[in-house]
Amino acid sequence: MNQKIKRSIKFSLTIAVITFVLAAIFSSFSSSVLNNVSWVIGLIIVLLIVLIGIIFDMLGIASTAAKEAPLHAMAAEKVTGAKEAVNIYKNADKFASFCNDVIGDISGIVSGSALTIVILDITRLLQGTTEPTPQIFLSVFLTSLVAALTVGGKALGKYFAINSSTQIILLAGKIIFFIQDKLKIRVLPKSNKK
């Protein structure tokens, strides 16, 4: 079997396992938190999950839209995070897959299940009403609102990702530099590419 195909299969299996683990963690965490807070706090948590999905979607697209030359120029000038930004660029396929497919998709799924918990909480509060119409209207409205914010936010994020990709990737590089340098947690693999 071709070496590239083997690496691709290995990466795909690794991503699938990481997705499974992260989805289980995020879903369990959000469910346990949402069961212990009011519906207002629950709705804020849902919106934060949506925001995380939008940000990571933007990061993934920016990594594929970035230009290599400005990143190398900043790395040569020893700009903090530029070396990490170059590493993001050189691993754009994996970085984008992780950001868009793993975090982005998990955020979409978790926000949907979290919204269900919020809607059920609100429905319990409205049980005194004889008409089911308010609950149905509320469910449709909140689901539509979260869907609109997700899609609209990702569309806006794509615009910024394409038009400000260098700045976005440099900022991501600075955050990764901080995590790796100060917290001593390896986020990106060391780049072997020239």
For each residue, the residues with C-beta under 8 A, 3 or more apart:
1: 5 6
2: 5 6
3: 6 7
4: 7 8
5: 1 2 8 9
6: 1 2 3 9 10
7: 3 4 10 11
8: 4 5 11 12
9: 5 6 12 13
10: 6 7 13 14
11: 7 8 14 15 94 97
12: 8 9 15 16
13: 9 10 16 17
14: 10 11 17 18
15: 11 12 18 19 97 98 101 102
16: 12 13 19 20
17: 13 14 20 21
18: 14 15 21 22 98 102
19: 15 16 22 23 101 102 105 106
20: 16 17 23 24
21: 17 18 24 25
22: 18 19 25 26 102 103 106
23: 19 20 26 27 106 109 110
24: 20 21 27 28
25: 21 22 28 29
26: 22 23 29 30 49 106 107 110
27: 23 24 30 31 109 110 113
28: 24 25 31 32
29: 25 26 32 33
30: 26 27 33 34 45 49 110 113 114 117
31: 27 28 34 35 113 114 117
32: 28 29 35 36
33: 29 30 36 37 45
34: 30 31 37 42 45 114 117 118 121
35: 31 32 117
36: 32 33
37: 33 34 41 42 45
38: 41 42 121
39: 42 43 118 121 122 125
40: 43 44
41: 37 38 44 45
42: 34 37 38 39 45 46 114 117 118 121
43: 39 40 46 47 118 142
44: 40 41 47 48
45: 30 33 34 37 41 42 48 49 114
46: 42 43 49 50 111 114 115 118 146
47: 43 44 50 51 146 149
48: 44 45 51 52
49: 26 30 45 46 52 53 107 110 111 114
50: 46 47 53 54 107 111 146 149 150 153
51: 47 48 54 55 153
52: 48 49 55 56 103 107
53: 49 50 56 57 103 104 106 107 108 111 150 153 154
54: 50 51 57 58 150 153 154 156 157
55: 51 52 58 59 157
56: 52 53 59 60 99 100 103 104 107
57: 53 54 60 61 99 100 104 154 157 158 161
58: 54 55 61 62 154 157 158 160 161 168
59: 55 56 62 63 95 99 161 168 169 172
60: 56 57 63 64 95 96 97 98 99 100 104 161
61: 57 58 64 65 96 100 157 158 161 162 165
62: 58 59 65 66 160 161 162 164 165 168 169 172
63: 59 60 66 88 89 92 95 96 99 165 169 172
64: 60 61 92 93 96
65: 61 62 161 162 165
66: 62 63 71 85 88 89 92 165 166 168 169
67: 70 71 165 166
68: 71 72 86 89
69: 72 73
70: 67 73 74 166
71: 66 67 68 74 75 82 85 86 89 166 169 170
72: 68 69 75 76 86
73: 69 70 76 77
74: 70 71 77 79 82 85 170
75: 71 72 78 79 82 83 85 86
76: 72 73
77: 73 74 82
78: 75 82
79: 74 75 82 170
80: 174 177
81: 84 85 170 171 172 173 174 175 176 177
82: 71 74 75 77 78 79 85 86 170 173
83: 75 86 87 173 177
84: 81 87 88 172 173 174 176 177 180 188
85: 66 71 74 75 81 82 88 89 169 170 172 173
86: 68 71 72 75 82 83 89 90 173 191
87: 83 84 90 91 173 188 189 190 191
88: 63 66 84 85 91 92 95 169 172 173 176 188
89: 63 66 68 71 85 86 92 169
90: 86 87 191 193
91: 87 88 94 95 188 189 191
92: 63 64 66 88 89 95 96
93: 64 96 97
94: 11 91 97 98
95: 59 60 63 88 91 92 98 99 188
96: 60 61 63 64 92 93 99 100
97: 11 15 60 93 94 100 101 102
98: 15 18 60 94 95 101 102 103
99: 56 57 59 60 63 95 96 102 103 104
100: 56 57 60 61 96 97 103 104 105
101: 15 19 97 98 104 105
102: 15 18 19 22 97 98 99 105 106
103: 22 52 53 56 98 99 100 106 107
104: 53 56 57 60 99 100 101 107 108
105: 19 100 101 102 108 109
106: 19 22 23 26 53 102 103 109 110
107: 26 49 50 52 53 56 103 104 110 111
108: 53 104 105 111 112 150
109: 23 27 105 106 112 113
110: 23 26 27 30 49 106 107 113 114
111: 46 49 50 53 107 108 114 115 146 150
112: 108 109 115 116 146
113: 27 30 31 109 110 116 117
114: 30 31 34 42 45 46 49 110 111 117 118
115: 46 111 112 118 119 142 143 146
116: 112 113 119 120
117: 30 31 34 35 42 113 114 120 121
118: 34 39 42 43 46 114 115 121 122 142
119: 115 116 122 123 138 139 142 143
120: 116 117 123 124
121: 34 38 39 42 117 118 124 125
122: 39 118 119 125 126 135 138
123: 119 120 126 127 135 138 139
124: 120 121 127
125: 39 121 122
126: 122 123 129 134 135 138
127: 123 124
128:
129: 126 134 135
130:
131: 134
132: 135 136
133: 136 137
134: 126 129 131 137 138
135: 122 123 126 129 132 138 139
136: 132 133 139 140
137: 133 134 140 141
138: 119 122 123 126 134 135 141 142
139: 119 123 135 136 142 143
140: 136 137 143 144
141: 137 138 144 145
142: 43 115 118 119 138 139 145 146
143: 115 119 139 140 146 147
144: 140 141 147 148
145: 141 142 148 149
146: 46 47 50 111 112 115 142 143 149 150
147: 143 144 150 151
148: 144 145 151 152
149: 47 50 145 146 152 153
150: 50 53 54 108 111 146 147 153 154
151: 147 148 154 155
152: 148 149 155 156
153: 50 51 53 54 149 150 156 157
154: 53 54 57 58 150 151 157 158
155: 151 152 158 159
156: 54 152 153 159 160
157: 54 55 57 58 61 153 154 160 161
158: 57 58 61 154 155 161 162
159: 155 156 162 163
160: 58 62 156 157 163 164 168
161: 57 58 59 60 61 62 65 157 158 164 165 168
162: 61 62 65 158 159 165
163: 159 160
164: 62 160 161 167 168
165: 61 62 63 65 66 67 161 162 168 169
166: 66 67 70 71 169 170
167: 164 170 171
168: 58 59 62 66 160 161 164 165 171 172
169: 59 62 63 66 71 85 88 89 165 166 172 173
170: 71 74 79 81 82 85 166 167 173 174
171: 81 167 168 174 175
172: 59 62 63 81 84 85 88 168 169 175 176
173: 81 82 83 84 85 86 87 88 169 170 176 177
174: 80 81 84 170 171 177 178
175: 81 171 172 178 179
176: 81 84 88 172 173 179 180 187 188
177: 80 81 83 84 173 174 180 181
178: 174 175 181 182 183
179: 175 176 182 183 185 187
180: 84 176 177 183 184 185 186 187 188
181: 177 178 184
182: 178 179
183: 178 179 180
184: 180 181
185: 179 180
186: 180 189
187: 176 179 180
188: 84 87 88 91 95 176 180 191
189: 87 91 186
190: 87
191: 86 87 90 91 188
192:
193: 90
194:
